[in-house]
Amino acid sequence: MTNINDSSATIHWIDTHQQLAAVCAQLQHNTELAIDTEFMRSDTYFAKLALIQLSDGEQCWLIDVPAIDELQPLQQLLATEQLTLIFHACGEDLEVLDQVLALSPTRIFDSQVAAGLVNIGYSMGYARLVNELLDIELGKEDTRSDWLARPLSERQKQYAADDVFYLFKIYKILAAELQQQDRQSWFDEEMQALLSIAAERRAAEDYYLRVKGAWRLDNQSVGVLKQLCEWREETARSLDKPRSHIVKDNVLLELANTQPTRMSQLHQIDDWYSRSVKRFGEQVLEQIADVDSTKLPPQLPQPLPRAVSDVMKTMRANINQVAEERHIPKELLCNKKELEAILRSASEGECQWPTRLIDGWRGEIVMPALRSVLNESNVL
C-alpha cells in the first residue's frame, strides 16, 4: 500500500485575488478538473466554505476561500460550458458551491455514481474507491479537521490535495469502464438527474413532507405543519442557524397536532426549551392562527396495507434478479419511494410510473420486471 505522503502532485496554496485570477486564467482552456470542498456547518444554516480544491491530474490548487474577497474568476472558470467538473458524491458540494459562488455547472462527473453503474460498488466512499482502483490507502486522520482554522498543517493540505489528485485518476479509469460496458448514455442520464435535483432543491423545499409521522395528521394539521415548516425555514435562513436550533421536527409535529393558542401551552411541550419558547413562541402562535383553512394541502398518504407490502417484496425480488443478470447494484435500479408510489397509484385504480422508469435506461430493464408483478397480483 502507498500512504498519504506518497502523492506526487504539486500543491499550490492560493490565498490572494491575484493568485486566484492567475490560476483561473491558466486553467481556462481545461476541459476536465477534479474538484472538492471542505466546509463547516455545525451551528449554522449556511455552510462556511473553508477550502476549494482543484486538480488537473498533475497539479493541485488549494483555494483559501475565507482569505479571498473576490471569487468571480473562480465562478467564471467553473461555469465554463466545455468544462467537466469531477466530483465524488457531489450533492453537498453542489449545494455549497451554489450558496457561495451561485454556481450551476453544466457538465459533471460523479465518481460514486460511475462506480455503481460499472458494478464496482454502490455508494462507495472516496478512500475505499481509491483503494479499490489504485491500490492506494489514504489516511483518515484529518477527515474531521477544523478546516476554518489557519494556518492549516502540511498534513491537512496533503489530505485536501489527495481528495482531488486521485479523484482525477479514478475518473479516467471509470470513464473508460463506462465506455467499455456501453453505459455512457446511462451515466449521462444520471448526471442530468443530479443537476435537476440540485436545481429543484434551490427552487423550493416541501420540508413538511419529510417530517416523520406527518401521515397521521388530518388536513388542518397538515396545513399547520406546512406553514410552520416554511416559517422555520425562513427564520433559520435569516438567523443563519440550523433548523433544529429554531424548533425541532418532533416539536413542529406536536404543534401541528395540538394547535395551541396560548404561550402557557407551549411551555408544556416536551423537548422545546423555555428559552426558545420565549424567543419564538409568539411567532409560532401567529403562524398557527394564520393558516388558511380554505387552502389546505391534501392529507399525506397512509402506509401501505400489509397485502400491498407483500406485493412490494415480490417487486424487490424481481429487481434483485435484474440486478444480478445485468451486473449492476440493485439500489441503482429503483428505490423504495418509487415502489410505494407505483403501488399506491395502482391500488387507487390507475398505475402511475415515475418518469425515470419510463423515459430512461431503466425503462428497458426495470419496468418489465415490475409490470409483471402488478399483472399477476390479485391485490391491486
Secondary structure as the mmCIF struct_conf table of DSSP 4:
data_model
#
loop_
_struct_conf.conf_type_id
_struct_conf.id
_struct_conf.beg_label_comp_id
_struct_conf.beg_label_asym_id
_struct_conf.beg_label_seq_id
_struct_conf.end_label_comp_id
_struct_conf.end_label_asym_id
_struct_conf.end_label_seq_id
STRN STRN1 THR A 2 THR A 2
HELX_RH_3T_P HELX_RH_3T_P1 ILE A 4 ASP A 6
STRN STRN2 THR A 10 ILE A 14
BEND BEND1 THR A 16 THR A 16
HELX_RH_AL_P HELX_RH_AL_P1 HIS A 17 LEU A 27
TURN_TY1_P TURN_TY1_P1 GLN A 28 HIS A 29
BEND BEND2 THR A 31 THR A 31
STRN STRN3 GLU A 32 MET A 40
BEND BEND3 SER A 42 ASP A 43
BEND BEND4 TYR A 45 PHE A 46
STRN STRN4 LYS A 48 SER A 55
BEND BEND5 GLY A 57 GLU A 58
STRN STRN5 GLN A 59 ILE A 63
HELX_RH_3T_P HELX_RH_3T_P2 VAL A 65 ALA A 67
BEND BEND6 ASP A 69 ASP A 69
HELX_RH_AL_P HELX_RH_AL_P2 GLN A 72 LEU A 78
TURN_TY1_P TURN_TY1_P2 ALA A 79 ALA A 79
TURN_TY1_P TURN_TY1_P3 GLU A 81 GLN A 82
HELX_LH_PP_P HELX_LH_PP_P1 LEU A 83 LEU A 83
STRN STRN6 THR A 84 PHE A 87
BEND BEND7 HIS A 88 ALA A 89
HELX_RH_AL_P HELX_RH_AL_P3 GLY A 91 LEU A 101
BEND BEND8 THR A 106 THR A 106
STRN STRN7 ILE A 108 ASP A 110
HELX_RH_AL_P HELX_RH_AL_P4 SER A 111 LEU A 117
TURN_TY1_P TURN_TY1_P4 VAL A 118 ASN A 119
BEND BEND9 ILE A 120 ILE A 120
TURN_TY1_P TURN_TY1_P5 TYR A 122 SER A 123
HELX_RH_AL_P HELX_RH_AL_P5 TYR A 126 LEU A 134
STRN STRN8 ILE A 136 ILE A 136
HELX_LH_PP_P HELX_LH_PP_P2 GLU A 137 GLY A 139
TURN_TY1_P TURN_TY1_P6 GLU A 141 ARG A 144
TURN_TY1_P TURN_TY1_P7 TRP A 147 LEU A 148
BEND BEND10 ALA A 149 PRO A 151
HELX_LH_PP_P HELX_LH_PP_P3 LEU A 152 SER A 153
HELX_RH_AL_P HELX_RH_AL_P6 GLU A 154 GLN A 180
TURN_TY1_P TURN_TY1_P8 GLN A 181 ASP A 182
HELX_RH_AL_P HELX_RH_AL_P7 GLN A 184 ALA A 203
HELX_RH_3T_P HELX_RH_3T_P3 TYR A 207 ARG A 210
BEND BEND11 VAL A 211 VAL A 211
TURN_TY1_P TURN_TY1_P9 LYS A 212 GLY A 213
HELX_RH_3T_P HELX_RH_3T_P4 ALA A 214 ARG A 216
BEND BEND12 LEU A 217 LEU A 217
HELX_RH_AL_P HELX_RH_AL_P8 ASN A 219 LEU A 239
TURN_TY1_P TURN_TY1_P10 ASP A 240 ASP A 240
HELX_RH_AL_P HELX_RH_AL_P9 ARG A 243 ILE A 246
HELX_RH_AL_P HELX_RH_AL_P10 ASP A 249 THR A 258
BEND BEND13 ARG A 262 ARG A 262
HELX_RH_AL_P HELX_RH_AL_P11 MET A 263 LEU A 266
TURN_TY1_P TURN_TY1_P11 HIS A 267 GLN A 268
BEND BEND14 ILE A 269 ILE A 269
TURN_TY1_P TURN_TY1_P12 ASP A 270 ASP A 271
HELX_RH_AL_P HELX_RH_AL_P12 SER A 274 ALA A 289
TURN_TY1_P TURN_TY1_P13 ASP A 290 ASP A 290
TURN_TY1_P TURN_TY1_P14 SER A 293 THR A 294
BEND BEND15 LYS A 295 LYS A 295
HELX_LH_PP_P HELX_LH_PP_P4 LEU A 296 PRO A 305
HELX_RH_AL_P HELX_RH_AL_P13 ARG A 306 ARG A 326
TURN_TY1_P TURN_TY1_P15 HIS A 327 HIS A 327
BEND BEND16 ILE A 328 ILE A 328
HELX_RH_3T_P HELX_RH_3T_P5 LYS A 330 LEU A 332
TURN_TY1_P TURN_TY1_P16 LEU A 333 LEU A 333
HELX_RH_AL_P HELX_RH_AL_P14 LYS A 336 SER A 347
TURN_TY1_P TURN_TY1_P17 GLU A 348 GLY A 349
BEND BEND17 GLU A 350 GLU A 350
HELX_RH_AL_P HELX_RH_AL_P15 THR A 355 ASP A 359
BEND BEND18 GLY A 360 GLY A 360
TURN_TY1_P TURN_TY1_P18 TRP A 361 TRP A 361
HELX_RH_AL_P HELX_RH_AL_P16 ARG A 362 ILE A 365
TURN_TY1_P TURN_TY1_P19 VAL A 366 VAL A 366
HELX_RH_AL_P HELX_RH_AL_P17 MET A 367 GLU A 376
BEND BEND19 ASN A 378 ASN A 378
#
